[in-house]
Amino acid sequence: MKNVMETSKTAVTEERQGLEELKEQLKREKQDIEIMKEGKDKLEKLKTELQEKTGQADSLLFDINTQNSIIKDVILQVQSDRQKLVIALNTITLKEREQQVKENDLTKLQQQLETSKTAVAEEEDKN
């Protein structure tokens, strides 16, 4: 009977020890699960932050592209205006040259007229 008691006591002790080991293993696994849960929560937070930053980056990229488009339009307008100014300046220069030629022709005609007047006056004086 004593032997049976000893065996039962040993079996209970071994079972208790096994349960303690199982309890410790479950505790470690629970801690691992908590660590993984915290890691998952951090990853979710990082994912949300990344999505927000991606949205901001997309918005900034859209703004940059819009500004680039506006700048290109302004550059085209400036180039067009420049071409118009060059044409206007060339036209003014041409008109000035034409005016100068006309003034030179007029001066020559006036000189010829004066020469003719002088010649006529001299002829009249001789007669």
Chimera marker file (.cmm) of the C-alpha trace (Angstrom):
<marker_set name="trace">
<marker id="1" x="0.000" y="0.000" z="0.000" r="1" g="1" b="0" radius="0.5"/>
<marker id="2" x="2.871" y="2.245" z="0.852" r="1" g="1" b="0" radius="0.5"/>
<marker id="3" x="4.287" y="1.507" z="-2.554" r="1" g="1" b="0" radius="0.5"/>
<marker id="4" x="1.046" y="2.494" z="-4.239" r="1" g="1" b="0" radius="0.5"/>
<marker id="5" x="0.991" y="5.717" z="-2.257" r="1" g="1" b="0" radius="0.5"/>
<marker id="6" x="4.581" y="6.437" z="-3.193" r="1" g="1" b="0" radius="0.5"/>
<marker id="7" x="3.831" y="5.739" z="-6.825" r="1" g="1" b="0" radius="0.5"/>
<marker id="8" x="0.698" y="7.917" z="-6.711" r="1" g="1" b="0" radius="0.5"/>
<marker id="9" x="2.632" y="10.689" z="-4.975" r="1" g="1" b="0" radius="0.5"/>
<marker id="10" x="5.382" y="10.465" z="-7.597" r="1" g="1" b="0" radius="0.5"/>
<marker id="11" x="2.810" y="10.438" z="-10.397" r="1" g="1" b="0" radius="0.5"/>
<marker id="12" x="1.044" y="13.482" z="-8.906" r="1" g="1" b="0" radius="0.5"/>
<marker id="13" x="4.393" y="15.279" z="-8.516" r="1" g="1" b="0" radius="0.5"/>
<marker id="14" x="5.364" y="14.476" z="-12.095" r="1" g="1" b="0" radius="0.5"/>
<marker id="15" x="1.951" y="15.552" z="-13.327" r="1" g="1" b="0" radius="0.5"/>
<marker id="16" x="2.204" y="18.753" z="-11.293" r="1" g="1" b="0" radius="0.5"/>
<marker id="17" x="5.667" y="19.366" z="-12.733" r="1" g="1" b="0" radius="0.5"/>
<marker id="18" x="4.366" y="18.734" z="-16.268" r="1" g="1" b="0" radius="0.5"/>
<marker id="19" x="1.507" y="21.137" z="-15.636" r="1" g="1" b="0" radius="0.5"/>
<marker id="20" x="3.926" y="23.775" z="-14.336" r="1" g="1" b="0" radius="0.5"/>
<marker id="21" x="6.071" y="23.355" z="-17.437" r="1" g="1" b="0" radius="0.5"/>
<marker id="22" x="2.956" y="23.590" z="-19.616" r="1" g="1" b="0" radius="0.5"/>
<marker id="23" x="1.878" y="26.680" z="-17.663" r="1" g="1" b="0" radius="0.5"/>
<marker id="24" x="5.319" y="28.283" z="-18.246" r="1" g="1" b="0" radius="0.5"/>
<marker id="25" x="5.212" y="27.349" z="-21.932" r="1" g="1" b="0" radius="0.5"/>
<marker id="26" x="1.721" y="28.871" z="-22.246" r="1" g="1" b="0" radius="0.5"/>
<marker id="27" x="2.936" y="31.991" z="-20.441" r="1" g="1" b="0" radius="0.5"/>
<marker id="28" x="5.871" y="32.334" z="-22.885" r="1" g="1" b="0" radius="0.5"/>
<marker id="29" x="3.567" y="31.762" z="-25.850" r="1" g="1" b="0" radius="0.5"/>
<marker id="30" x="1.153" y="34.380" z="-24.484" r="1" g="1" b="0" radius="0.5"/>
<marker id="31" x="4.069" y="36.825" z="-24.164" r="1" g="1" b="0" radius="0.5"/>
<marker id="32" x="5.136" y="35.993" z="-27.735" r="1" g="1" b="0" radius="0.5"/>
<marker id="33" x="1.567" y="36.594" z="-28.904" r="1" g="1" b="0" radius="0.5"/>
<marker id="34" x="1.524" y="39.977" z="-27.100" r="1" g="1" b="0" radius="0.5"/>
<marker id="35" x="4.843" y="40.915" z="-28.689" r="1" g="1" b="0" radius="0.5"/>
<marker id="36" x="3.512" y="39.910" z="-32.109" r="1" g="1" b="0" radius="0.5"/>
<marker id="37" x="0.301" y="41.868" z="-31.453" r="1" g="1" b="0" radius="0.5"/>
<marker id="38" x="2.322" y="44.951" z="-30.503" r="1" g="1" b="0" radius="0.5"/>
<marker id="39" x="4.420" y="44.483" z="-33.644" r="1" g="1" b="0" radius="0.5"/>
<marker id="40" x="1.262" y="44.144" z="-35.716" r="1" g="1" b="0" radius="0.5"/>
<marker id="41" x="-0.152" y="47.311" z="-34.152" r="1" g="1" b="0" radius="0.5"/>
<marker id="42" x="3.079" y="49.173" z="-34.911" r="1" g="1" b="0" radius="0.5"/>
<marker id="43" x="3.010" y="47.908" z="-38.491" r="1" g="1" b="0" radius="0.5"/>
<marker id="44" x="-0.617" y="49.030" z="-38.857" r="1" g="1" b="0" radius="0.5"/>
<marker id="45" x="0.315" y="52.461" z="-37.501" r="1" g="1" b="0" radius="0.5"/>
<marker id="46" x="3.286" y="52.661" z="-39.876" r="1" g="1" b="0" radius="0.5"/>
<marker id="47" x="1.059" y="51.539" z="-42.740" r="1" g="1" b="0" radius="0.5"/>
<marker id="48" x="-1.434" y="54.306" z="-41.942" r="1" g="1" b="0" radius="0.5"/>
<marker id="49" x="1.345" y="56.901" z="-41.692" r="1" g="1" b="0" radius="0.5"/>
<marker id="50" x="2.799" y="55.688" z="-44.978" r="1" g="1" b="0" radius="0.5"/>
<marker id="51" x="-0.597" y="55.938" z="-46.661" r="1" g="1" b="0" radius="0.5"/>
<marker id="52" x="-0.975" y="59.499" z="-45.357" r="1" g="1" b="0" radius="0.5"/>
<marker id="53" x="2.505" y="60.445" z="-46.563" r="1" g="1" b="0" radius="0.5"/>
<marker id="54" x="1.833" y="58.792" z="-49.916" r="1" g="1" b="0" radius="0.5"/>
<marker id="55" x="-1.364" y="60.806" z="-50.212" r="1" g="1" b="0" radius="0.5"/>
<marker id="56" x="0.544" y="63.997" z="-49.372" r="1" g="1" b="0" radius="0.5"/>
<marker id="57" x="3.262" y="63.111" z="-51.868" r="1" g="1" b="0" radius="0.5"/>
<marker id="58" x="0.645" y="62.444" z="-54.548" r="1" g="1" b="0" radius="0.5"/>
<marker id="59" x="-0.981" y="65.785" z="-53.801" r="1" g="1" b="0" radius="0.5"/>
<marker id="60" x="2.378" y="67.587" z="-53.975" r="1" g="1" b="0" radius="0.5"/>
<marker id="61" x="3.235" y="65.808" z="-57.215" r="1" g="1" b="0" radius="0.5"/>
<marker id="62" x="-0.105" y="66.881" z="-58.673" r="1" g="1" b="0" radius="0.5"/>
<marker id="63" x="0.594" y="70.480" z="-57.591" r="1" g="1" b="0" radius="0.5"/>
<marker id="64" x="4.076" y="70.323" z="-59.137" r="1" g="1" b="0" radius="0.5"/>
<marker id="65" x="2.699" y="68.982" z="-62.403" r="1" g="1" b="0" radius="0.5"/>
<marker id="66" x="0.028" y="71.699" z="-62.414" r="1" g="1" b="0" radius="0.5"/>
<marker id="67" x="2.664" y="74.384" z="-61.789" r="1" g="1" b="0" radius="0.5"/>
<marker id="68" x="4.889" y="72.899" z="-64.513" r="1" g="1" b="0" radius="0.5"/>
<marker id="69" x="1.981" y="73.063" z="-66.934" r="1" g="1" b="0" radius="0.5"/>
<marker id="70" x="1.329" y="76.695" z="-66.006" r="1" g="1" b="0" radius="0.5"/>
<marker id="71" x="5.029" y="77.514" z="-66.394" r="1" g="1" b="0" radius="0.5"/>
<marker id="72" x="5.101" y="75.885" z="-69.835" r="1" g="1" b="0" radius="0.5"/>
<marker id="73" x="2.045" y="77.924" z="-70.863" r="1" g="1" b="0" radius="0.5"/>
<marker id="74" x="3.700" y="81.125" z="-69.613" r="1" g="1" b="0" radius="0.5"/>
<marker id="75" x="6.921" y="80.260" z="-71.461" r="1" g="1" b="0" radius="0.5"/>
<marker id="76" x="4.959" y="79.716" z="-74.682" r="1" g="1" b="0" radius="0.5"/>
<marker id="77" x="3.132" y="83.018" z="-74.191" r="1" g="1" b="0" radius="0.5"/>
<marker id="78" x="6.414" y="84.859" z="-73.531" r="1" g="1" b="0" radius="0.5"/>
<marker id="79" x="7.975" y="83.307" z="-76.638" r="1" g="1" b="0" radius="0.5"/>
<marker id="80" x="4.951" y="84.321" z="-78.696" r="1" g="1" b="0" radius="0.5"/>
<marker id="81" x="5.056" y="87.865" z="-77.308" r="1" g="1" b="0" radius="0.5"/>
<marker id="82" x="8.797" y="88.029" z="-77.987" r="1" g="1" b="0" radius="0.5"/>
<marker id="83" x="8.265" y="86.991" z="-81.586" r="1" g="1" b="0" radius="0.5"/>
<marker id="84" x="5.570" y="89.663" z="-81.947" r="1" g="1" b="0" radius="0.5"/>
<marker id="85" x="7.970" y="92.266" z="-80.503" r="1" g="1" b="0" radius="0.5"/>
<marker id="86" x="10.745" y="91.211" z="-82.881" r="1" g="1" b="0" radius="0.5"/>
<marker id="87" x="8.345" y="91.528" z="-85.810" r="1" g="1" b="0" radius="0.5"/>
<marker id="88" x="7.155" y="94.928" z="-84.539" r="1" g="1" b="0" radius="0.5"/>
<marker id="89" x="10.762" y="96.136" z="-84.082" r="1" g="1" b="0" radius="0.5"/>
<marker id="90" x="11.680" y="94.917" z="-87.569" r="1" g="1" b="0" radius="0.5"/>
<marker id="91" x="8.633" y="96.695" z="-88.988" r="1" g="1" b="0" radius="0.5"/>
<marker id="92" x="9.543" y="99.912" z="-87.156" r="1" g="1" b="0" radius="0.5"/>
<marker id="93" x="13.138" y="99.665" z="-88.371" r="1" g="1" b="0" radius="0.5"/>
<marker id="94" x="11.942" y="99.118" z="-91.958" r="1" g="1" b="0" radius="0.5"/>
<marker id="95" x="9.547" y="102.076" z="-91.731" r="1" g="1" b="0" radius="0.5"/>
<marker id="96" x="12.352" y="104.266" z="-90.328" r="1" g="1" b="0" radius="0.5"/>
<marker id="97" x="14.600" y="103.277" z="-93.254" r="1" g="1" b="0" radius="0.5"/>
<marker id="98" x="11.826" y="103.973" z="-95.734" r="1" g="1" b="0" radius="0.5"/>
<marker id="99" x="11.228" y="107.338" z="-94.049" r="1" g="1" b="0" radius="0.5"/>
<marker id="100" x="14.951" y="108.126" z="-94.234" r="1" g="1" b="0" radius="0.5"/>
<marker id="101" x="15.026" y="107.257" z="-97.945" r="1" g="1" b="0" radius="0.5"/>
<marker id="102" x="11.990" y="109.492" z="-98.543" r="1" g="1" b="0" radius="0.5"/>
<marker id="103" x="13.625" y="112.320" z="-96.567" r="1" g="1" b="0" radius="0.5"/>
<marker id="104" x="16.847" y="111.927" z="-98.579" r="1" g="1" b="0" radius="0.5"/>
<marker id="105" x="14.846" y="111.937" z="-101.828" r="1" g="1" b="0" radius="0.5"/>
<marker id="106" x="12.963" y="115.030" z="-100.658" r="1" g="1" b="0" radius="0.5"/>
<marker id="107" x="16.237" y="116.767" z="-99.740" r="1" g="1" b="0" radius="0.5"/>
<marker id="108" x="17.662" y="115.971" z="-103.184" r="1" g="1" b="0" radius="0.5"/>
<marker id="109" x="14.500" y="117.269" z="-104.848" r="1" g="1" b="0" radius="0.5"/>
<marker id="110" x="14.674" y="120.445" z="-102.755" r="1" g="1" b="0" radius="0.5"/>
<marker id="111" x="18.308" y="120.907" z="-103.721" r="1" g="1" b="0" radius="0.5"/>
<marker id="112" x="17.448" y="120.329" z="-107.394" r="1" g="1" b="0" radius="0.5"/>
<marker id="113" x="14.584" y="122.816" z="-107.063" r="1" g="1" b="0" radius="0.5"/>
<marker id="114" x="16.885" y="125.377" z="-105.485" r="1" g="1" b="0" radius="0.5"/>
<marker id="115" x="19.469" y="124.771" z="-108.223" r="1" g="1" b="0" radius="0.5"/>
<marker id="116" x="16.762" y="125.138" z="-110.879" r="1" g="1" b="0" radius="0.5"/>
<marker id="117" x="15.457" y="128.351" z="-109.225" r="1" g="1" b="0" radius="0.5"/>
<marker id="118" x="18.951" y="129.754" z="-109.114" r="1" g="1" b="0" radius="0.5"/>
<marker id="119" x="19.536" y="128.803" z="-112.752" r="1" g="1" b="0" radius="0.5"/>
<marker id="120" x="16.213" y="130.365" z="-113.806" r="1" g="1" b="0" radius="0.5"/>
<marker id="121" x="16.918" y="133.495" z="-111.803" r="1" g="1" b="0" radius="0.5"/>
<marker id="122" x="20.367" y="133.805" z="-113.402" r="1" g="1" b="0" radius="0.5"/>
<marker id="123" x="18.846" y="133.314" z="-116.856" r="1" g="1" b="0" radius="0.5"/>
<marker id="124" x="16.257" y="135.962" z="-116.153" r="1" g="1" b="0" radius="0.5"/>
<marker id="125" x="18.941" y="138.331" z="-114.928" r="1" g="1" b="0" radius="0.5"/>
<marker id="126" x="20.916" y="137.860" z="-118.136" r="1" g="1" b="0" radius="0.5"/>
<marker id="127" x="17.913" y="138.655" z="-120.265" r="1" g="1" b="0" radius="0.5"/>
<link id1="1" id2="2" r="1" g="1" b="0" radius="0.2"/>
<link id1="2" id2="3" r="1" g="1" b="0" radius="0.2"/>
<link id1="3" id2="4" r="1" g="1" b="0" radius="0.2"/>
<link id1="4" id2="5" r="1" g="1" b="0" radius="0.2"/>
<link id1="5" id2="6" r="1" g="1" b="0" radius="0.2"/>
<link id1="6" id2="7" r="1" g="1" b="0" radius="0.2"/>
<link id1="7" id2="8" r="1" g="1" b="0" radius="0.2"/>
<link id1="8" id2="9" r="1" g="1" b="0" radius="0.2"/>
<link id1="9" id2="10" r="1" g="1" b="0" radius="0.2"/>
<link id1="10" id2="11" r="1" g="1" b="0" radius="0.2"/>
<link id1="11" id2="12" r="1" g="1" b="0" radius="0.2"/>
<link id1="12" id2="13" r="1" g="1" b="0" radius="0.2"/>
<link id1="13" id2="14" r="1" g="1" b="0" radius="0.2"/>
<link id1="14" id2="15" r="1" g="1" b="0" radius="0.2"/>
<link id1="15" id2="16" r="1" g="1" b="0" radius="0.2"/>
<link id1="16" id2="17" r="1" g="1" b="0" radius="0.2"/>
<link id1="17" id2="18" r="1" g="1" b="0" radius="0.2"/>
<link id1="18" id2="19" r="1" g="1" b="0" radius="0.2"/>
<link id1="19" id2="20" r="1" g="1" b="0" radius="0.2"/>
<link id1="20" id2="21" r="1" g="1" b="0" radius="0.2"/>
<link id1="21" id2="22" r="1" g="1" b="0" radius="0.2"/>
<link id1="22" id2="23" r="1" g="1" b="0" radius="0.2"/>
<link id1="23" id2="24" r="1" g="1" b="0" radius="0.2"/>
<link id1="24" id2="25" r="1" g="1" b="0" radius="0.2"/>
<link id1="25" id2="26" r="1" g="1" b="0" radius="0.2"/>
<link id1="26" id2="27" r="1" g="1" b="0" radius="0.2"/>
<link id1="27" id2="28" r="1" g="1" b="0" radius="0.2"/>
<link id1="28" id2="29" r="1" g="1" b="0" radius="0.2"/>
<link id1="29" id2="30" r="1" g="1" b="0" radius="0.2"/>
<link id1="30" id2="31" r="1" g="1" b="0" radius="0.2"/>
<link id1="31" id2="32" r="1" g="1" b="0" radius="0.2"/>
<link id1="32" id2="33" r="1" g="1" b="0" radius="0.2"/>
<link id1="33" id2="34" r="1" g="1" b="0" radius="0.2"/>
<link id1="34" id2="35" r="1" g="1" b="0" radius="0.2"/>
<link id1="35" id2="36" r="1" g="1" b="0" radius="0.2"/>
<link id1="36" id2="37" r="1" g="1" b="0" radius="0.2"/>
<link id1="37" id2="38" r="1" g="1" b="0" radius="0.2"/>
<link id1="38" id2="39" r="1" g="1" b="0" radius="0.2"/>
<link id1="39" id2="40" r="1" g="1" b="0" radius="0.2"/>
<link id1="40" id2="41" r="1" g="1" b="0" radius="0.2"/>
<link id1="41" id2="42" r="1" g="1" b="0" radius="0.2"/>
<link id1="42" id2="43" r="1" g="1" b="0" radius="0.2"/>
<link id1="43" id2="44" r="1" g="1" b="0" radius="0.2"/>
<link id1="44" id2="45" r="1" g="1" b="0" radius="0.2"/>
<link id1="45" id2="46" r="1" g="1" b="0" radius="0.2"/>
<link id1="46" id2="47" r="1" g="1" b="0" radius="0.2"/>
<link id1="47" id2="48" r="1" g="1" b="0" radius="0.2"/>
<link id1="48" id2="49" r="1" g="1" b="0" radius="0.2"/>
<link id1="49" id2="50" r="1" g="1" b="0" radius="0.2"/>
<link id1="50" id2="51" r="1" g="1" b="0" radius="0.2"/>
<link id1="51" id2="52" r="1" g="1" b="0" radius="0.2"/>
<link id1="52" id2="53" r="1" g="1" b="0" radius="0.2"/>
<link id1="53" id2="54" r="1" g="1" b="0" radius="0.2"/>
<link id1="54" id2="55" r="1" g="1" b="0" radius="0.2"/>
<link id1="55" id2="56" r="1" g="1" b="0" radius="0.2"/>
<link id1="56" id2="57" r="1" g="1" b="0" radius="0.2"/>
<link id1="57" id2="58" r="1" g="1" b="0" radius="0.2"/>
<link id1="58" id2="59" r="1" g="1" b="0" radius="0.2"/>
<link id1="59" id2="60" r="1" g="1" b="0" radius="0.2"/>
<link id1="60" id2="61" r="1" g="1" b="0" radius="0.2"/>
<link id1="61" id2="62" r="1" g="1" b="0" radius="0.2"/>
<link id1="62" id2="63" r="1" g="1" b="0" radius="0.2"/>
<link id1="63" id2="64" r="1" g="1" b="0" radius="0.2"/>
<link id1="64" id2="65" r="1" g="1" b="0" radius="0.2"/>
<link id1="65" id2="66" r="1" g="1" b="0" radius="0.2"/>
<link id1="66" id2="67" r="1" g="1" b="0" radius="0.2"/>
<link id1="67" id2="68" r="1" g="1" b="0" radius="0.2"/>
<link id1="68" id2="69" r="1" g="1" b="0" radius="0.2"/>
<link id1="69" id2="70" r="1" g="1" b="0" radius="0.2"/>
<link id1="70" id2="71" r="1" g="1" b="0" radius="0.2"/>
<link id1="71" id2="72" r="1" g="1" b="0" radius="0.2"/>
<link id1="72" id2="73" r="1" g="1" b="0" radius="0.2"/>
<link id1="73" id2="74" r="1" g="1" b="0" radius="0.2"/>
<link id1="74" id2="75" r="1" g="1" b="0" radius="0.2"/>
<link id1="75" id2="76" r="1" g="1" b="0" radius="0.2"/>
<link id1="76" id2="77" r="1" g="1" b="0" radius="0.2"/>
<link id1="77" id2="78" r="1" g="1" b="0" radius="0.2"/>
<link id1="78" id2="79" r="1" g="1" b="0" radius="0.2"/>
<link id1="79" id2="80" r="1" g="1" b="0" radius="0.2"/>
<link id1="80" id2="81" r="1" g="1" b="0" radius="0.2"/>
<link id1="81" id2="82" r="1" g="1" b="0" radius="0.2"/>
<link id1="82" id2="83" r="1" g="1" b="0" radius="0.2"/>
<link id1="83" id2="84" r="1" g="1" b="0" radius="0.2"/>
<link id1="84" id2="85" r="1" g="1" b="0" radius="0.2"/>
<link id1="85" id2="86" r="1" g="1" b="0" radius="0.2"/>
<link id1="86" id2="87" r="1" g="1" b="0" radius="0.2"/>
<link id1="87" id2="88" r="1" g="1" b="0" radius="0.2"/>
<link id1="88" id2="89" r="1" g="1" b="0" radius="0.2"/>
<link id1="89" id2="90" r="1" g="1" b="0" radius="0.2"/>
<link id1="90" id2="91" r="1" g="1" b="0" radius="0.2"/>
<link id1="91" id2="92" r="1" g="1" b="0" radius="0.2"/>
<link id1="92" id2="93" r="1" g="1" b="0" radius="0.2"/>
<link id1="93" id2="94" r="1" g="1" b="0" radius="0.2"/>
<link id1="94" id2="95" r="1" g="1" b="0" radius="0.2"/>
<link id1="95" id2="96" r="1" g="1" b="0" radius="0.2"/>
<link id1="96" id2="97" r="1" g="1" b="0" radius="0.2"/>
<link id1="97" id2="98" r="1" g="1" b="0" radius="0.2"/>
<link id1="98" id2="99" r="1" g="1" b="0" radius="0.2"/>
<link id1="99" id2="100" r="1" g="1" b="0" radius="0.2"/>
<link id1="100" id2="101" r="1" g="1" b="0" radius="0.2"/>
<link id1="101" id2="102" r="1" g="1" b="0" radius="0.2"/>
<link id1="102" id2="103" r="1" g="1" b="0" radius="0.2"/>
<link id1="103" id2="104" r="1" g="1" b="0" radius="0.2"/>
<link id1="104" id2="105" r="1" g="1" b="0" radius="0.2"/>
<link id1="105" id2="106" r="1" g="1" b="0" radius="0.2"/>
<link id1="106" id2="107" r="1" g="1" b="0" radius="0.2"/>
<link id1="107" id2="108" r="1" g="1" b="0" radius="0.2"/>
<link id1="108" id2="109" r="1" g="1" b="0" radius="0.2"/>
<link id1="109" id2="110" r="1" g="1" b="0" radius="0.2"/>
<link id1="110" id2="111" r="1" g="1" b="0" radius="0.2"/>
<link id1="111" id2="112" r="1" g="1" b="0" radius="0.2"/>
<link id1="112" id2="113" r="1" g="1" b="0" radius="0.2"/>
<link id1="113" id2="114" r="1" g="1" b="0" radius="0.2"/>
<link id1="114" id2="115" r="1" g="1" b="0" radius="0.2"/>
<link id1="115" id2="116" r="1" g="1" b="0" radius="0.2"/>
<link id1="116" id2="117" r="1" g="1" b="0" radius="0.2"/>
<link id1="117" id2="118" r="1" g="1" b="0" radius="0.2"/>
<link id1="118" id2="119" r="1" g="1" b="0" radius="0.2"/>
<link id1="119" id2="120" r="1" g="1" b="0" radius="0.2"/>
<link id1="120" id2="121" r="1" g="1" b="0" radius="0.2"/>
<link id1="121" id2="122" r="1" g="1" b="0" radius="0.2"/>
<link id1="122" id2="123" r="1" g="1" b="0" radius="0.2"/>
<link id1="123" id2="124" r="1" g="1" b="0" radius="0.2"/>
<link id1="124" id2="125" r="1" g="1" b="0" radius="0.2"/>
<link id1="125" id2="126" r="1" g="1" b="0" radius="0.2"/>
<link id1="126" id2="127" r="1" g="1" b="0" radius="0.2"/>
</marker_set>
